[in-house]
């Protein structure tokens, strides 16, 4: 991560967080539906 510039790290973190939020929301929805 240190070799990537700050913009790359920021965009990467945003992308990862968005994916994690999508997975978590799907898991939460599955738990609520069960």
C-alpha positions in Angstrom: 0.0 0.0 0.0 2.9 2.4 0.7 4.0 2.3 -3.0 0.6 3.5 -4.2 0.0 7.2 -4.2 -2.5 8.8 -1.8 -5.2 9.1 -4.5 -4.8 5.4 -5.3 -5.1 4.5 -1.6 -8.1 6.7 -1.2 -10.0 5.4 -4.2 -9.0 1.8 -3.2 -10.3 2.3 0.3 -13.6 3.8 -1.0 -14.0 0.9 -3.4 -13.3 -1.7 -0.7 -15.6 0.0 1.8 -18.4 0.2 -0.8 -18.0 -3.6 -1.5 -17.9 -4.4 2.2 -21.1 -2.3 2.8 -22.8 -4.1 -0.1 -21.9 -7.5 1.4 -22.8 -6.5 4.9 -26.2 -5.1 3.8 -26.9 -8.4 1.9 -25.9 -10.5 4.9 -28.1 -8.3 7.2 -31.0 -8.6 4.8 -30.5 -12.4 4.7 -30.5 -12.6 8.5 -33.7 -10.4 8.7 -35.4 -12.6 6.1 -34.5 -15.9 7.8 
